[in-house]
Amino acid sequence: MTIEGLQLVPLKANVDDRGYLIEIVHSTDSFFKKFGQVYAVGDFSKGTIRAFHKHNKLWDYFFIVHGAAKFGFVDDRKKSVTYKNICTVNASLLNPMLIAVPPGVFHGWMALSDDTVMISTASEVYNRKNPDEIRVPFDSFGFDWSIKFK
């Protein structure tokens, strides 16, 4: 299933004798709204879940730089044509992508390997005194975090 406005942007690794370079996001990309801040999030062990929350104003842009992750998304925008749709995506350096999450979409992720690291760029600076987020438990929406075909 898809979610309106959620964009999965395939990325290309530019490889040479020295290693690789992956361009993650450009300020000129059509889906990029504006810059607020960049941060790294790391999970020490496989199976760690960070879910779910949504924003009213903020756009999130996610990129897995080490390890692998399963992302879950739920559209909570009543005026969206994909309202209540649930979507999952697996991302890693073997499947490099930028994930652009619009406001109003609940999102979360689970590390699929030890020492998974995500770079997150946000359209707004996080306001610790009045955060633009609504949090619900990781098992909301009947979301299935299990690993398939193991």
C-alpha positions, 0 to 999 in steps of 0.5 A: 500500500502507498501513502499520499505524499510519502516519497521513497527516493532511490539513491545511487552509490558513486563508487571508485577505488577509494570507496563510495559517496551517496548524495542524500538530499539537495535543497533543490529537490521538489519534495524538500521543503526547508532545512531545520536540523540534522541529527543521527539516531543509532540503535545498539541492537537488532529489534529495537523499535522507535515508534510511533509519532507524527508531526503537524508541521514538520517534514522528516527525511530519513537515510540509513547510513549503517545497518538496516531498518524496517520503517512503518507508516500510517496515514492519519490525515483525514483529507488524504486519499490514503487516510488510514493506509499502512505502509512498510519499507526496508532501507539499508546501504544495500537498498539506499533511499531517502524517505520523505515523510510529510506532516500527519503521517505516523512513522517509526522504525525498527533496527534489523541489524545491530548498530543501525544508524539513521541520519534524519533531516527535519524541516523545522528545529525541534522545539523541546518546550513545545514539541510538534509531535503526537506519540502513540505506542509502537503496537498501535494500529495493529502494526506488525513489526515481525520479520517475515520469512525468517 
